[in-house]
Amino acid sequence: MTTVDEQGRPEPPLDGDEAATLLGFLDFHRATLAWKCAGLDAAALRATHPPSTMTLGGLLKHLAYVEDHWFSHVLWGRDRMAPFDAVDWAATPDWDWDSAAGDTPEQLRELWAVAVERSRAAVAEAVANGDLAQRARRPRRDGSAPTLRWILVHMVEEYSRHNGHADLVREAIDGSTGE
């Protein structure tokens, strides 16, 4: 049975195996980002906390890209999902952050939700076909390929770091605080 906290976040299992624990923490941090972005309009999703130019809308779009990059593009070697497949990343390396200002809250939330669901399916497929030691299909620039375990830990780290940013930006928007 999954326990859900007062913000609607699923608590990671206290006695799960390695995969369940990593996925539990990843889902907890995904839900934390959703909580930090909940109920905000377009202006709030574009608000910054100077001197940073980071926005919650930018976080949603960036993490949608990161989800797709690691779980579909790297792990499975698949093509990137739209709109990330049409970006010239060499010319515009911050496209995900910068372009979010032109998206509606609904577009940003939907893009992130679709990327998360696609990632969940990719991980479920990988776990069903092997263990956490399996290597990604697409190697890094140096020729090494991370394991699924490494990708999961990296994603927990990625969300944890950005959720700290989200805390500060959200508090600057409307004073909301919490974890």
ROTOR-355752 format. One record per residue (C-alpha): residue in one letter; z negated, x, y negated. Coordinates in nm, 2 decimals, padded with zeros to 4 digits. Example, Ala and Ser with C-alpha at 12.3 -4.5 7.8 and 13.67 -1.06 7.14 Angstrom:
BEGIN
+------+--------+--------+--------+
| keke |     zz |     xx |     yy |
+------+--------+--------+--------+
|    a | -00.78 |  01.23 |  00.45 |
|    s | -00.71 |  01.37 |  00.11 |
+------+--------+--------+--------+
This chain:
BEGIN
+------+--------+--------+--------+
| keke |     zz |     xx |     yy |
+------+--------+--------+--------+
|    m |  00.00 |  00.00 |  00.00 |
|    t |  00.10 |  00.13 | -00.34 |
|    t | -00.16 |  00.12 | -00.62 |
|    v | -00.03 |  00.05 | -00.96 |
|    d | -00.23 |  00.15 | -01.27 |
|    e | -00.28 | -00.06 | -01.59 |
|    q |  00.05 |  00.07 | -01.74 |
|    g |  00.25 | -00.03 | -01.43 |
|    r |  00.28 |  00.32 | -01.29 |
|    p |  00.26 |  00.37 | -00.91 |
|    e | -00.01 |  00.61 | -00.81 |
|    p |  00.10 |  00.89 | -00.59 |
|    p | -00.04 |  00.87 | -00.24 |
|    l | -00.37 |  01.06 | -00.18 |
|    d | -00.29 |  01.14 |  00.18 |
|    g |  00.09 |  01.14 |  00.20 |
|    d |  00.31 |  01.40 |  00.36 |
|    e |  00.49 |  01.65 |  00.14 |
|    a |  00.80 |  01.43 |  00.07 |
|    a |  00.59 |  01.12 |  00.00 |
|    t |  00.36 |  01.32 | -00.23 |
|    l |  00.65 |  01.48 | -00.43 |
|    l |  00.83 |  01.15 | -00.46 |
|    g |  00.51 |  00.97 | -00.55 |
|    f |  00.45 |  01.21 | -00.84 |
|    l |  00.81 |  01.19 | -00.95 |
|    d |  00.80 |  00.81 | -00.95 |
|    f |  00.47 |  00.82 | -01.14 |
|    h |  00.63 |  01.04 | -01.41 |
|    r |  00.94 |  00.83 | -01.43 |
|    a |  00.72 |  00.52 | -01.48 |
|    t |  00.53 |  00.72 | -01.75 |
|    l |  00.85 |  00.78 | -01.94 |
|    a |  00.94 |  00.41 | -01.91 |
|    w |  00.59 |  00.32 | -02.05 |
|    k |  00.63 |  00.55 | -02.34 |
|    c |  00.97 |  00.40 | -02.43 |
|    a |  00.88 |  00.04 | -02.37 |
|    g |  00.90 | -00.22 | -02.64 |
|    l |  01.08 |  00.00 | -02.89 |
|    d |  01.38 | -00.09 | -03.10 |
|    a |  01.67 |  00.13 | -03.19 |
|    a |  01.50 |  00.27 | -03.50 |
|    a |  01.19 |  00.37 | -03.30 |
|    l |  01.40 |  00.53 | -03.03 |
|    r |  01.57 |  00.74 | -03.30 |
|    a |  01.25 |  00.84 | -03.47 |
|    t |  01.14 |  01.20 | -03.46 |
|    h |  00.81 |  01.38 | -03.50 |
|    p |  00.89 |  01.67 | -03.74 |
|    p |  00.96 |  01.95 | -03.72 |
|    s |  01.11 |  01.85 | -03.39 |
|    t |  01.44 |  01.65 | -03.38 |
|    m |  01.35 |  01.51 | -03.03 |
|    t |  01.37 |  01.14 | -03.00 |
|    l |  01.26 |  00.90 | -02.72 |
|    g |  01.62 |  00.78 | -02.70 |
|    g |  01.73 |  01.14 | -02.66 |
|    l |  01.47 |  01.18 | -02.38 |
|    l |  01.60 |  00.88 | -02.20 |
|    k |  01.96 |  01.00 | -02.21 |
|    h |  01.86 |  01.36 | -02.13 |
|    l |  01.66 |  01.26 | -01.83 |
|    a |  01.94 |  01.03 | -01.71 |
|    y |  02.16 |  01.34 | -01.72 |
|    v |  01.90 |  01.56 | -01.55 |
|    e |  01.86 |  01.30 | -01.27 |
|    d |  02.23 |  01.29 | -01.21 |
|    h |  02.27 |  01.66 | -01.24 |
|    w |  02.01 |  01.77 | -00.98 |
|    f |  02.03 |  01.48 | -00.73 |
|    s |  02.40 |  01.40 | -00.73 |
|    h |  02.58 |  01.69 | -00.87 |
|    v |  02.38 |  01.98 | -00.74 |
|    l |  02.21 |  01.84 | -00.42 |
|    w |  02.52 |  01.66 | -00.29 |
|    g |  02.80 |  01.83 | -00.48 |
|    r |  02.92 |  01.50 | -00.61 |
|    d |  03.10 |  01.43 | -00.94 |
|    r |  02.88 |  01.35 | -01.24 |
|    m |  02.83 |  00.98 | -01.32 |
|    a |  02.97 |  00.83 | -01.64 |
|    p |  02.93 |  00.91 | -01.92 |
|    f |  02.83 |  01.27 | -01.82 |
|    d |  03.16 |  01.33 | -01.63 |
|    a |  03.36 |  01.32 | -01.96 |
|    v |  03.15 |  01.56 | -02.16 |
|    d |  03.26 |  01.91 | -02.26 |
|    w |  02.92 |  02.07 | -02.19 |
|    a |  03.03 |  02.41 | -02.30 |
|    a |  03.14 |  02.28 | -02.65 |
|    t |  02.85 |  02.03 | -02.69 |
|    p |  02.55 |  02.16 | -02.48 |
|    d |  02.32 |  01.91 | -02.65 |
|    w |  02.55 |  01.61 | -02.62 |
|    d |  02.29 |  01.41 | -02.43 |
|    w |  02.03 |  01.45 | -02.70 |
|    d |  02.26 |  01.42 | -03.00 |
|    s |  02.47 |  01.12 | -02.88 |
|    a |  02.17 |  00.90 | -02.80 |
|    a |  02.14 |  00.80 | -03.17 |
|    g |  02.46 |  00.61 | -03.13 |
|    d |  02.34 |  00.41 | -02.82 |
|    t |  02.15 |  00.08 | -02.82 |
|    p |  01.81 |  00.06 | -02.66 |
|    e |  01.97 | -00.15 | -02.38 |
|    q |  02.24 |  00.11 | -02.32 |
|    l |  01.98 |  00.40 | -02.31 |
|    r |  01.74 |  00.22 | -02.07 |
|    e |  02.03 |  00.10 | -01.85 |
|    l |  02.18 |  00.45 | -01.83 |
|    w |  01.84 |  00.60 | -01.73 |
|    a |  01.77 |  00.32 | -01.48 |
|    v |  02.11 |  00.36 | -01.31 |
|    a |  02.06 |  00.74 | -01.29 |
|    v |  01.71 |  00.70 | -01.14 |
|    e |  01.84 |  00.45 | -00.88 |
|    r |  02.13 |  00.68 | -00.79 |
|    s |  01.89 |  00.96 | -00.76 |
|    r |  01.65 |  00.76 | -00.53 |
|    a |  01.95 |  00.68 | -00.31 |
|    a |  02.06 |  01.04 | -00.30 |
|    v |  01.71 |  01.16 | -00.21 |
|    a |  01.67 |  00.89 |  00.06 |
|    e |  02.00 |  01.00 |  00.21 |
|    a |  01.89 |  01.36 |  00.21 |
|    v |  01.55 |  01.30 |  00.36 |
|    a |  01.71 |  01.08 |  00.63 |
|    n |  01.94 |  01.36 |  00.72 |
|    g |  01.71 |  01.66 |  00.71 |
|    d |  01.39 |  01.80 |  00.57 |
|    l |  01.29 |  01.94 |  00.23 |
|    a |  01.41 |  02.28 |  00.32 |
|    q |  01.78 |  02.18 |  00.32 |
|    r |  01.99 |  02.35 |  00.06 |
|    a |  02.19 |  02.19 | -00.22 |
|    r |  02.56 |  02.17 | -00.17 |
|    r |  02.65 |  02.31 | -00.51 |
|    p |  02.52 |  02.67 | -00.56 |
|    r |  02.39 |  02.80 | -00.89 |
|    r |  02.58 |  03.06 | -01.10 |
|    d |  02.43 |  03.34 | -00.90 |
|    g |  02.54 |  03.19 | -00.57 |
|    s |  02.19 |  03.08 | -00.46 |
|    a |  02.12 |  02.72 | -00.37 |
|    p |  01.79 |  02.56 | -00.43 |
|    t |  01.62 |  02.35 | -00.16 |
|    l |  01.55 |  01.98 | -00.19 |
|    r |  01.18 |  02.08 | -00.22 |
|    w |  01.26 |  02.30 | -00.52 |
|    i |  01.47 |  02.03 | -00.68 |
|    l |  01.18 |  01.77 | -00.64 |
|    v |  00.92 |  02.01 | -00.78 |
|    h |  01.15 |  02.09 | -01.07 |
|    m |  01.20 |  01.73 | -01.15 |
|    v |  00.83 |  01.66 | -01.15 |
|    e |  00.80 |  01.96 | -01.39 |
|    e |  01.08 |  01.83 | -01.60 |
|    y |  00.93 |  01.48 | -01.64 |
|    s |  00.58 |  01.62 | -01.69 |
|    r |  00.69 |  01.84 | -01.98 |
|    h |  00.90 |  01.57 | -02.14 |
|    n |  00.63 |  01.31 | -02.10 |
|    g |  00.41 |  01.54 | -02.31 |
|    h |  00.68 |  01.53 | -02.58 |
|    a |  00.70 |  01.15 | -02.54 |
|    d |  00.33 |  01.12 | -02.60 |
|    l |  00.35 |  01.29 | -02.93 |
|    v |  00.67 |  01.11 | -03.05 |
|    r |  00.53 |  00.77 | -02.95 |
|    e |  00.20 |  00.83 | -03.13 |
|    a |  00.40 |  00.93 | -03.44 |
|    i |  00.60 |  00.60 | -03.42 |
|    d |  00.32 |  00.34 | -03.38 |
|    g |  00.00 |  00.51 | -03.30 |
|    s |  00.01 |  00.43 | -02.93 |
|    t | -00.17 |  00.68 | -02.72 |
|    g | -00.28 |  00.72 | -02.36 |
|    e | -00.24 |  00.99 | -02.10 |
+------+--------+--------+--------+
